Amino acid sequence: MFSIFKKPAKLEVHAYSNWEPAYYYTPIVKAHNLLPQWWRDLPVVGRNRWGFHSFKNSNMKTCQGFIDLYKHGLMLTYWNDLVITVTKEGWHQSFQYEPYGKDGSHPSQQWGSAFAGHHQIKLHSPWIVQEKTGTPFLFCPAMWHLEQANSPKIMTGIVNFKYQGQVNINMFLPIREEPYEIRISRGTPLVHLIPLSDQSIDIQNHLMTTEDFMLLSKKFYPQGSGTYFDRMRLIKRADEHREADQKCPFSWLKFPKKTGD
């Protein structure tokens, strides 16, 4: 809920990885740190004698919609160098640095007749993201960075990092008459994560051991938890139990631990 009486607290987002190259070279950062180079290279638009920007010489340096977009949210950049070769029959990774090179596809029955004439690919991210308030985030392509003719179609959705932590990237690749390549360099912004809230945002990246990373994964995806809605129900119920414990009128009592005779 938006409020004019009290400035809301910051959203604290934590991103965890067990892969050092992702942590050191491609952390998740605020969008304003990754303004496209083509935009930075545009000349500054001067003003006429009445104090207005000259329409004749205007460019996107004065586009308020673009400027406001980059004031909000976080950027997920690609953590590897990748070359995908796309043919009529399918796709394969011509080059992908391990260990995050085992990307895959969902079965086409999941989207029915949509996106005919495309192959689907899912890039498996080395990150787990957490945000404790349950604020929804718009997961959308970083379109102003995907300017090449062969850029993939990155799919949009709403994510909630209280109930799930994955930031995998689903893409559709157009099928053409002749084979072609899609090249994605390390550090290319692919996804813009925009909180659906008027709260400012703080992002912290963490490097974990593989053991701790797997334990964190189990928090979001416990064995037998089923669908996303099942996991959300489990987490909500656990939160309710913790809240009830805090409100218990006898919680101040400290009972001594039993010791052996």
N, C-alpha and C positions, 0 to 999 in steps of 0.2 A: 504494500500500500504506500502511495506517495504521500509525503507529509511536508507542510510548509512551516511547521512549528519546531521541528527538531531534525538536525542533519543526521541521517542514518549512519550507523557504524560501517566501517569498511567490510567488504567481503574478503575473507582470507582464503585464498586458494593455495593448495599445496600440490606440487607435482613431484612424483617419485619415479626414479629409474635406477636400475641396477647396471646400466650400460654407460661406461665412462664417456665415450664419444658424444652421446646424446646430452649428457649433463654438462660437459665442458664446452661443446661447440654449438649445440642447437637447443638451448634451454627454451622453455615456454616463457614468453615475455609480453609486456604490454604492447598493444598494437602501435602506439605512437612511436615506438622505437624502430619500427620496420616500415616506414613510409617508402613507397616504391622509388627506385632510383630515377625513373623517367619523370616522376613528379618533382623530385628534388632538382632535376636539371632544368625545369621550366624557368623562364625568366620571371622576375618579380614584375607584377603588373602595376604600372604607375597610375596616378590619379590626375584627372583633369582639373581645370581651374576652379570648378565647383566642389571639388573634394570627392568626386565619384571615380570609381575604376573606369578606365576607358574601355568601352565595349569593343572597339575596333581591335585592340591589342589584348583582349581578355584571354585567359586560359584557366586551367583547373587549379591554379594557385589560389583563385578566389572562389572556388566552388565550396560553399558552406556544407553541403551534404557530404562531400568527400572528407572535408576537415573534421566534421563531427563524427563521422564513421571511425576515423582513426583515433579519436579521443576516447573510445570505448572498447573495452574487452581486451582479449589476449590473442596472440598469434601462435599457432602450432606450425613450426617449420619442419621440412623434411629432414630426417636424421641420417640420411645416406646419400650416395650417388646412385642413380637408377636409370637404366635404359630398358624400356619395354618395347618389344617388337610385336606389332599387331597385324594379323593376317585374317583372311576370311574364316579360317578354321578355328582361330583362337588367339591366344597371346602367350608370350613367354618372356621371362626376364633375361635380357641379353647380358646385363651386368647388375649385380647387387652385392654389396658388401655384407658379409655375415657379421653378427649372428641373426640380425633381423632381416633375413632374406627369404623367409618361408611364407610369402603372401599367398593368398588363395582366392577362391570365388564361392559365392553362395549359389545354390541350385536355382535355375531360372524360374521354377515353379513358384518361388516366393514373390515374384512381381508380375506373374501372369503375362498378359499381352503388352505390358508397358516396355518401352525402350527396345522395340524390335530394331534389329540392325546394329546392336551394340553387344560387346562383351563386358562382363562385370569383373572387377578386381577389388580385393580388400587388402589394404596396406596395414600390417599389424604394427602398431605403435609400441615403442619401448617405455611408454609413460603410463602411470596410474595417477589420476587426478582426484583430489578430495576437496570438498567444500561443505562445511557442517550445517549451514542453515537450510539447505534444500532449495536454494534459489535456482530456477531453471535458466539454462544458457542456450542461446541460439547457436547451433553448430552449422556454419555456412562456409562456402568456399571463399578463399581470399582472392576474389575475382580480379582485383586490380594488379595482382602479381602474375596471373595466369594469362598472359598476353599472346603466347605463341599459338599459331594456327592449330597445332596438334595437341593443345592442352586438354587434359581429361575433364570429364564432367564430374565434379565432386558433389555428392548428394547432401541435402540440407535436412536438419532435424532439430529436435529439442532434447537436451541432455540434462540430467540432474546428478551432480557429483556427490550427493549424499548417499544415493542408492546404487550408483554404478560408477566405476572409475575409468573405464576404457575410453580411449580417444582414437580408435581405429578409423581408417578413412575408406569409405566405400565410394568407388568411382565406376563410371561407365565409359567405355572406349568405343568410338564409332568404328564400324566395319566399312572398309573401302575396297575398291577394286584391286588396288595394289597394296602390298605390305608397306607399312610405315613405322617410324620409331617415335616414341615419346621419351624425352630426356628430362629428368628432374635432378637438379644439382642439390647437394647438401646445403641446407640453410634456406631453401626456397620456401616462402610462406605458402601453405596449402589451405589451412583452416583458420577462420576467424571465430573465436568463441566470445559471444556478446551476452553479458548477463541481462536478463529481463528485469531490471531493477534500476532505481536511481542511485544506488549505492556506488561509491568508488570501490576500487578493487586493489588488492595487494596480492602479488604472486611470489611464492617461494619455491625454489627448486631444490630437491634433495637427492643425494646419491646414496643408495642403499646396497647392502650386501645382497647377493642372490637369495640367500636364505630368508632375510627379512622381507625382500620383495615378494617372495612366494607366500609368506605369511599374510602380507597385506592383500594379495590377490585373493586369498581364501576368505578374507573378511567380506569382500564384495561377492564372491562366488563360492559360498560354502557348499560342501558336498550335499547333493540332493535338494538344493534350493530351488531348482526348476527355473521358471521364467523370471523376467525382471520384476513382474508384479509380486511373485512369491518372495523374492529377496526384499522388496520394498516393505512388504507386510512383516517380514521377520525383523527388519531393522526398526520399523516403527514400534513394534511390540516390545523390543528390547529397550527402546528409548522410554516408552511408557512405564516399564518396570523400574528403570533407573529413577525416573521422576517420582514414582510412587514411593520408592525407598527414601528419597530425600524428604518427602512430606510426612513420613511415618512419625507419629507423636513420640515414639519410643526410640527414635534413631540416635538420640543423645546419650542413651544408656551404653555404657561400655562394660560388657561382660568379660570376666577373666577367662583366659584360655584354660582348657582342661589339661592337667598335667598327670603324668603317671604316678602311681602310688610309690 
